[in-house]
Amino acid sequence: MAFKAIPAQRRYCAILLVALALAVSISDALPTTNSKTFVASAPSLDQAVTQTHRHLRAYEDGVNSEEKGFEGITKLAKMLSPNKQEAADKLFINLKLQKEAPDLFGSPKFQTWMKSIQKSYKKTPEAADAAMVVTLRGQWGDEKLAKVLQSAMGSSSTKAIAARLEDVQFKKWIGEGKTADDAFNLLKLDEKANDLLKNPVVKTWVSYVEKLDVNPYELLLAKLETHHTAAGLARTLLVARQDYTTRSIAGKLQEAQLERWSRKKRSADYIFKLLQLDKEGDKLFKNPVLGTWESYVTKLDEKNANEAMLAVLKIHYSDEKIGPMFTVAKTSGSASSVAARLEHPLLKAWANDGKDAADVFTLFRLDKEGDKLFENPQFATWAYDISRQGRENPNKVMLSVMKAHYSDESLEKMMLKATHLSNSAIVSQLRSELWLSQGKTVDKAFQLFKLDEAGKNFLEDPGLGSWVSYVTTLSKAKKSDEFAAISFLADRFRDFELAKMLSAAKIKNSGGNNRVIEELQTLQFKKWWEDGVTPRDISDMVTKHFDTRGTGVVLGYHDFYKAKPVVDPL
């Protein structure tokens, strides 16, 4: 595919004069050796005129990089000496540098050759660079030279000289009237189009086209589109962005792709179908190309992108299909970020459509999960959505929906198995709600959590917090006092003995129960205070029994009594 030319206006006769000077100058500068080891030579006058005329048609935009290229290469050509050039060529061959590629610049022999040329052009260092390019280009041709230069640019020690030689190469191309398309073919990029981005000389081509004041990424995108579908190209660019060697160029190509679609005013739905996302089904959010579509829709209207994406999804997929797709997305790869972005807008849209908690439960297929209900990541999403709606008792709403699909016995078994899950806090609240609906007493709950089996070590049991939470829920439901939990424990272990256990547990730092233990101690102190117990009473009790374990209780209650706070820790 040929690249489009850029129109300009210029006097043809002036170009012919420059071309004539160029042809004569380079012809004089090039070596007269008959060695067959060189493949490049100066263009004939006819060739120079033809190339110049072609370049005139392709790039006509006033005084631009093309004219600078003509002036630069003509100036360099006049500086070159045929004798010096012949010497440079012979020394290159004698040192056998033609065998050093691609590590030419790291070779000590190259340093010898370069210094020899620089010495012969001491007063005109630019000419020394030009002489080296003439030899290298003649020895290897433009493609191989470009590869060698790109390799050298990867090293800090050879980057500067490689950049200078590349600049000379570009000036020669411009002087010869090389278009973007010419350079593309010259570098043989058209021969490996399927692996184009990994070809190191594509960077050379990009740099050259930029000197022509043309956007190379637009042109390269056009080339790639002749070998890929839109979906295939998007996938290729995404893969290339993961490789540090191609990340930069792939990112700019993706930007060019989005810009082209935007310029053509393509709709979000049009690009969705162009990328074949309408054929993905429940695997949609696993397709990394979805990220390209997301970027495009966001580019169109960043403020309303979520609504625009949801609108397109609803065109191609029913609510019954969209729900499970979000479930699959929670365990997928890169595209799951799109699902995370759209999840809550989707729930909001469903609510606006009149869908309630029971509807969303079935749309997420949570009614089909069986004993893995609480392991489904969408369960937490569903629970959070109900909680954020500001309902008076969200746990009661959730439990009523679950009871429509699962028996109490099944729910209780699943809840007991879910204590290790990340959403265990939600499950614990629901278990309290379930027991409340079943009329479970404080004592029964203590047994169900097997705290009775822990004996005096119950304060270290992981079920303690859940039990206290249930007792609190039960107290609120029955409108009883706040001391139900501490009163039960005081009766079970004796009041002052419990106080010593709580004080010791605080010092011991009992795992994840520290907060609950502190709350229980505060409740006990508050109850004492309301019952008229003074610090002196507690101190006398410790003295009477000569129990040093009570020292912490005395100090703790003294501080509490002195502050006399009004607290409601639970």
ZILINWO-V167620 format. One record per backbone hydrogen bond with DSSP energy under -0.5 kcal/mol. CO is the residue of the C=O (numbers start at 1). NH is the residue of the N-H. If there is no record, write none. Layout:
# ZILINWO-V167620
co;nh
CO;NH
CO;NH
This chain:
# ZILINWO-V167620
co;nh
5;7
6;60
10;12
11;15
12;16
13;17
14;18
15;19
16;20
17;21
18;22
19;23
20;24
21;25
22;26
23;27
24;28
25;29
26;30
35;38
44;48
45;49
46;50
47;51
48;52
49;53
50;54
51;55
52;56
53;57
54;58
55;59
58;6
59;61
62;61
62;64
64;68
65;69
66;70
67;71
68;72
69;73
70;74
71;75
72;76
73;77
74;78
75;79
76;79
76;80
81;85
82;86
83;87
84;88
85;89
86;90
87;91
88;92
89;93
90;94
91;95
92;97
93;96
96;99
97;100
100;103
103;106
104;107
107;110
107;111
108;112
109;113
110;114
111;115
112;116
113;117
114;118
115;119
116;120
117;121
119;122
121;124
124;127
124;128
125;129
126;130
127;131
128;132
129;133
130;134
131;135
132;136
133;137
134;138
135;139
136;140
136;141
137;141
138;39
140;144
141;145
142;146
143;147
144;148
145;149
146;150
147;151
148;152
149;153
150;154
151;154
152;155
155;158
155;159
158;162
159;163
160;164
161;165
162;166
163;167
164;168
165;169
166;170
167;171
168;172
169;173
170;174
171;175
172;176
173;178
174;177
179;183
180;184
181;185
182;186
183;187
184;189
184;190
185;188
188;191
189;192
190;193
192;195
193;196
195;198
196;199
198;200
199;202
200;203
200;204
201;205
202;206
203;207
204;208
205;209
206;210
207;211
208;211
208;212
209;212
209;214
210;213
214;216
215;219
216;220
217;221
218;222
219;223
220;224
221;225
222;226
223;226
224;227
224;228
229;233
230;234
231;235
232;236
233;237
234;238
235;239
236;240
237;241
239;242
240;243
242;244
243;246
243;247
246;250
247;251
248;252
249;253
250;254
251;255
252;256
253;257
254;258
255;259
256;260
257;261
258;262
259;263
260;264
261;266
262;265
267;271
268;272
269;273
270;274
271;275
272;277
272;278
273;276
274;231
276;279
277;280
280;283
281;284
283;286
283;287
284;287
286;288
287;290
288;291
289;292
289;293
290;294
291;295
292;296
293;297
294;298
295;299
296;300
297;301
302;305
304;308
305;309
306;310
307;311
308;312
309;313
310;314
311;315
312;315
312;316
313;317
318;321
318;322
319;323
320;324
321;325
322;326
323;326
323;327
324;328
325;329
326;330
327;330
328;331
329;332
333;336
334;337
335;338
335;339
336;340
337;341
338;342
339;343
340;344
342;346
343;347
344;348
345;349
346;350
347;351
348;352
349;353
350;355
351;354
356;360
357;361
358;362
359;363
360;364
361;366
361;367
362;365
365;368
366;369
369;372
370;373
372;375
372;376
373;376
376;379
376;380
377;381
378;382
379;383
380;384
381;385
382;386
383;387
384;388
385;389
386;389
386;391
387;390
391;394
393;397
394;398
395;399
396;400
397;401
398;402
399;403
400;404
401;404
402;405
402;406
407;411
408;412
409;413
410;414
411;415
412;416
413;417
414;418
415;418
416;419
418;421
421;424
423;426
423;427
424;428
425;429
426;430
427;431
428;432
429;433
430;434
431;435
432;436
433;437
434;438
435;439
435;440
436;439
441;445
442;446
443;447
444;448
445;449
446;451
446;452
447;450
451;454
452;455
454;457
455;458
457;460
458;461
461;464
463;467
464;468
465;469
466;470
467;471
468;472
469;473
470;474
471;475
472;476
473;477
474;478
475;479
475;480
481;484
483;487
484;488
485;489
486;490
487;491
488;492
489;493
490;494
494;498
495;499
496;500
497;501
498;502
499;503
500;504
501;505
502;506
503;507
504;508
505;509
505;510
509;511
510;513
511;514
513;517
514;518
515;519
516;520
517;521
518;522
519;523
520;524
521;525
522;526
523;527
524;528
525;529
526;530
527;531
528;533
529;532
534;538
535;539
536;540
537;541
538;542
539;543
540;544
541;545
542;546
542;547
543;546
546;548
547;550
548;551
550;554
551;555
552;556
553;557
554;558
555;559
556;560
557;561
558;562
559;563
560;564
565;567
